[in-house]
Amino acid sequence: MKTKDLISWNTLIGGLAMHGRGVDALNLFIRMKNAGQKPDGITFLGILCACTHMGPVEDGLAYFQSMVHDNSIVPQIEHYGCMVDLLPRVGRLEQAMDFVSKMPMEPDVVIGAGLLGACRTHKNVELAEVALQRLIELEPKNPANYGKMWPG
C-alpha cells in the first residue's frame, strides 16, 4: 500500500489484535506513530485488545493512560471494557472492580458479565456477589445472570 491513512492503520492493527497477533499489532502501532500518523480511539481499542490477548497488564494500563493524557482521547465504554477484561486475566479483580467504579459512565451488561465471569474463574465469591448484584440491576429479567454464579 503506497499511502496509509488512519483507517488503514486501524484496520491492520485491529485485525492483528483480534487474531492473536498482539506483538505484530503493537509493532505496527509503533510504525504508525513513527510515520507521523496520530492515533484515535479506534487505534487504542485495537492496542488494548492486543494487550488483552497477550496479557501485559502494565503495558495495557500505560497505553490507556497514554490515550487519555498524551493523545487527549476520551475513553469510551469499549476502552473500559478492554481494561476490565485485561485486569482479571492476571488475578487483579479488585483493581478491575475499582476501574469500573471510577468509570464516568454506567457499566453495561458486557462489562458486568465479564466481571462476574472473572470472579467465577478466580473463585472470588465476595466480589462475585457485588458483580451479580450490579448485573441484576442492569438486566433484572435475565435468568442467565444467576446461572453464572454456579460452579461449572
C-alpha positions in Angstrom: 0.0 0.0 0.0 1.5 3.3 -1.1 -0.4 5.6 1.2 -1.7 4.6 4.6 -4.3 6.7 6.2 -5.7 6.3 9.7 -8.4 3.9 8.6 -5.7 1.6 7.0 -3.6 1.6 10.1 -6.6 1.0 12.4 -7.8 -1.9 10.2 -4.4 -3.6 10.2 -3.8 -3.1 14.0 -7.3 -4.2 14.9 -7.2 -7.2 12.7 -3.8 -8.3 14.0 -5.0 -7.8 17.6 -8.2 -9.8 17.1 -6.4 -12.7 15.5 -3.9 -13.2 18.3 -1.0 -11.4 16.8 -0.7 -8.8 19.5 3.0 -8.3 19.2 2.6 -7.5 15.5 -0.2 -5.1 16.3 1.9 -3.3 18.9 4.9 -3.1 16.4 2.6 -1.8 13.7 1.4 0.9 16.2 5.0 2.0 16.7 5.5 2.1 12.9 2.3 4.2 12.6 3.5 6.7 15.2 6.9 6.8 13.5 5.2 7.6 10.2 3.6 10.6 11.8 0.1 9.3 12.0 -1.8 10.4 15.1 -3.8 7.6 16.7 -7.5 7.9 17.5 -9.9 6.0 19.8 -10.2 3.1 17.3 -6.4 2.7 17.2 -6.3 2.4 21.0 -9.2 0.0 21.0 -7.0 -2.3 18.8 -4.0 -1.7 21.0 -5.9 -2.5 24.2 -7.4 -5.6 22.6 -3.8 -6.7 21.7 -2.8 -6.3 25.3 -5.8 -8.2 26.5 -4.9 -11.2 24.3 -1.2 -11.1 25.2 -1.6 -10.3 28.9 0.9 -7.4 29.5 -1.2 -5.6 32.1 1.2 -2.9 32.8 1.5 -2.1 29.1 -2.3 -2.1 28.8 -2.5 0.4 31.7 0.2 2.5 30.1 -1.5 2.6 26.7 -4.8 3.5 28.4 -3.1 6.4 30.3 -1.3 7.5 27.1 -4.6 7.5 25.2 -6.0 9.9 27.8 -3.0 12.1 28.8 -0.8 12.1 25.7 -3.5 12.0 23.0 -6.4 13.7 24.7 -8.8 10.9 23.7 -11.8 10.4 25.9 -12.2 6.7 26.7 -15.4 5.1 25.6 -17.1 2.1 27.2 -15.3 -0.2 24.8 -11.9 1.0 26.1 -13.0 0.4 29.7 -14.3 -3.0 28.7 -10.9 -4.0 27.4 -9.3 -2.9 30.7 -11.9 -4.8 32.7 -11.1 -7.8 30.6 -7.4 -7.4 30.9 -7.0 -6.9 34.7 -8.8 -10.1 35.9 -6.8 -12.3 33.5 -3.9 -11.9 35.9 -6.0 -12.0 39.0 -6.4 -8.3 39.6 -10.1 -8.5 40.3 -10.2 -5.7 42.9 -8.4 -3.4 40.5 -10.9 -4.2 37.8 -13.8 -3.5 40.2 -12.2 -0.2 41.2 -11.7 0.6 37.5 -15.4 0.1 36.9 -16.4 2.1 39.9 -14.4 5.1 38.5 -15.8 5.0 35.0 -17.5 8.2 34.0 -20.4 6.2 32.5 -22.5 3.4 33.8 -21.1 0.0 33.0 -23.0 -2.1 30.6 -24.1 -5.7 30.7 -21.0 -6.8 28.8 -18.7 -5.3 31.5 -20.9 -6.7 34.3 -20.9 -10.2 32.8 -17.2 -10.1 32.2 -16.5 -9.1 35.9 -18.9 -11.9 37.1 -17.2 -14.4 34.9 -13.7 -13.4 36.1 -14.9 -13.7 39.7 -16.1 -17.2 39.0 -12.8 -18.1 37.3 -10.8 -16.8 40.3 -13.4 -18.2 42.8 -13.9 -14.9 44.5 -17.4 -15.2 45.9 -17.4 -11.9 47.7 -16.7 -9.8 44.6 -19.0 -12.1 42.5 -21.9 -11.2 44.8 -21.2 -7.5 44.1 -20.8 -8.1 40.4 -24.0 -10.2 40.3 -26.0 -7.5 42.1 -24.9 -4.9 39.6 -25.6 -7.2 36.7 -29.1 -7.8 38.1 -29.7 -4.1 38.3 -28.7 -3.7 34.6 -30.7 -6.7 33.4 -33.2 -7.7 36.1 -35.2 -10.1 33.9 -32.3 -12.2 32.6 -32.2 -15.6 34.4 -28.8 -16.4 32.8 -27.2 -14.0 35.3 -28.0 -16.3 38.2 -26.5 -19.3 36.4 -23.2 -17.6 36.1 -22.7 -18.0 39.9 -22.9 -21.8 39.8 -19.7 -23.8 39.5 -19.1 -25.1 36.0 
